[in-house]
């Protein structure tokens, strides 16, 4: 199982490779590229990185720290 420090490596690699990733609240979203080759490369990376459900909060927190997030509005 990967450690929380892997969240930073995960995000930095995605950003370096030009993929769209951002946090929404305590979760993160990753856009699947329209180009088939880029999509295949992304899916290969995700498979190779391994399970990351346990890192969701850490990935989202890191994305917030680097300014890659969509603010969540609350209605009172």
Secondary structure as UniProt FT lines:
FT   TURN            4..5
FT   HELIX           6..16
FT   TURN            17..18
FT   STRAND          21..24
FT   TURN            25..26
FT   STRAND          27..30
FT   HELIX           36..49
FT   HELIX           53..55
FT   HELIX           56..65
FT   TURN            66..67
FT   STRAND          69..70
//
